[in-house]
Amino acid sequence: MINIMDLKNKVAIITGARRGMGKTHALLLAKAGAKVVVSDISQEDCEKVVKEIEKQGREALAVKCDVTKKVEVDELVKKTVEKFGKVDILVNNAGIVQFKPFLELTEEDWDRTLDINLKGYFLCTQACAQEMAKQKSGVIVNIASVAMGQQGVGAPNVVHYCASKGGIAAMTEALAVELAPYNIRVNVIAPGLIETPMIDPIKQDAAAMEAMLDKVPMRRVGKPEEISNLVVFLASDKSSYMTGSVVVVDGGWLAG
């Protein structure tokens, strides 16, 4: 699949790329030929991912960045352009989930989740789109969740998370319209239950895990690569007529 999606000479920034799906996105984009900027809150962890990419014979750069801080996001894009000359692809992947009953949520809980999961996407998208607009081309892939409301599902104990993911879907649709004249495409991937550190709290409760799997017709947890393959497709010219789309990858959860 990746062999027919040539990303040679493309430059991709991936946020939240030190582990989990973000790391897999970075590795597969590099395998497809892209020069990859690995970004997250730990420079050391980002450097480890860069070393894995370099072992593939690909180019990569590690940049520590807190996506909630505009000055750091601007520096991320600046370093990318200084190193590779441009930005072609942005994968907004950085995110957190906190399991907590709604009646116990604090303002701080709400603000932290929305700052990372939604404001971070806004800041990164704006900074990268300003560079993409100069070259009249670019691709932005936003990672949301099936827990995004409307066409997705509501989930208890993660109201702030659901709100942020629903916001990502709405923001993407608006951005697709506004950025189309610059030949910038913006799409959303909405994963279901995927094997990442984010679901560790669920896995620790056998009953909770079984209840989650009961919602998935395929009766299994998805692999990060099953999301990353779609990231590569959306980043490539093979998806050149796709923008404003929400693509669900959930083992049949919503269909069920």
SEZA-556672 format. One record per residue (C-alpha): residue in three letters; x, y, z. Coordinates in steps of 0.25 Angstrom, whole numbers, plus 5000, padded with zeros to 4 digits. Layout:
REM residues N
ALAXYZ...
***
This chain:
REM residues 256
MET500050005000ILE501150105004ASN501950074992ILE500950144982MET500850264991ASP502150334988LEU502450444998LYS503850474993ASN504350614996LYS503050645004VAL503350705018ALA502350655029ILE502150705044ILE501550605053THR501150655067GLY501050555079ALA502050475072ARG502850415083ARG502050295085GLY500750225081MET500050255068GLY500850385066LYS502150305066THR501550205056HIS501050315047ALA502450375047LEU503150245044LEU502150205032LEU502250345027ALA503750335026LYS503650195020ALA502750265009GLY503950355006ALA503550485014LYS504550565022VAL503950555036VAL503950655048VAL503650575061SER503050675071ASP502550655085ILE502850705100SER504050615102GLN505250645093GLU505950515098ASP504750435093CYS504650505080GLU506150475078LYS505950325080VAL504850325069VAL505850405059LYS506850305061GLU505850195057ILE505550275045GLU506950295041LYS507250145042GLN506250135030GLY507150235023ARG506150345024GLU506350495029ALA505750535041LEU505750645052ALA505350645066VAL504750775072LYS504150785086CYS502850865086ASP501750885095VAL500550905085THR499750995095LYS500851105094LYS500851185081VAL502351225083GLU502751085083VAL501851045071ASP502451165063GLU503851115067LEU503450975062VAL503051025049LYS504251115048LYS505251005051THR504550915041VAL504651015030GLU506151045033LYS506450905033PHE505650855021GLY505150985014LYS503650965015VAL502450895021ASP501650805012ILE500950715022LEU500450735037VAL499850625045ASN499150685057ASN499250565067ALA499650615080GLY498550595090ILE498150545104VAL496950475111GLN496550485125PHE495550385131LYS494650465141PRO493150475144PHE492550605139LEU492050655152GLU493450645158LEU494150715146THR494950845150GLU495150965141GLU496650925141ASP496250785136TRP495450845125ASP496450955121ARG497650855120THR496850765111LEU496350865102ASP497650945101ILE498450815097ASN497350745088LEU496750865081LYS497550995083GLY498750915080TYR498150875067PHE497751025064LEU499151075067CYS499950965059THR498950975047GLN499051125046ALA500551135047CYS500751025036ALA499651075027GLN500351205027GLU501551135021MET500651045012ALA499951165006LYS501251225001GLN501451104992LYS499951084989SER499950934994GLY499850855007VAL499150745014ILE498650745028VAL498250625035ASN497450635048ILE497350515058ALA495950525065SER495150405071VAL493850325069ALA493550395082MET493250525075GLY491750545076GLN490850565064GLN491250455055GLY492050385066VAL491750335079GLY491550395093ALA492450335104PRO492350355119ASN493450405128VAL494150475117VAL493250595114HIS494350695112TYR495050595103CYS493850575094ALA493650725093SER495050745088LYS494950635078GLY493550685073GLY494250825072ILE495350765063ALA494350705053ALA493550845052MET494850925051THR495350835040GLU494050845032ALA494251005033LEU495750995029ALA495450905017VAL494551015011GLU495451135015LEU496751075011ALA496351004998PRO496751134990TYR498151114995ASN498150964990ILE498250925005ARG497450795008VAL496950775022ASN496350635027VAL495950565039ILE496250425044ALA495350375055PRO495950245061GLY495250155070LEU495850065080ILE497350065077GLU498549995084THR499250115090PRO499650165104MET498350245104ILE497450125106ASP498350065118PRO497350105128ILE496250025121LYS497149905119GLN497349905134ASP495949875137ALA495549745130ALA494049775131ALA494249905125MET495049855114GLU494049745111ALA492949845110MET493749925100LEU494049805091ASP492549775092LYS492349905084VAL493249865073PRO492749765063MET494149715059ARG494349685074ARG495849735075VAL496649865078GLY497149935065LYS498649945063PRO499350075061GLU499850045047GLU498350025043ILE498250175046SER499550215040ASN499350145027LEU498150245025VAL499050365030VAL499950325018PHE498850315008LEU498250455012ALA499650515012SER499850464998ASP499350504984LYS498550384984SER497450454992SER497550584984TYR496050604983MET495850584998THR495650705007GLY494650725019SER494450575020VAL494350505034VAL494850365032VAL494450265043VAL495350145046ASP494750065057GLY494549925054GLY493049945051TRP492750015065LEU491850125059ALA491250025049GLY490849935061
***
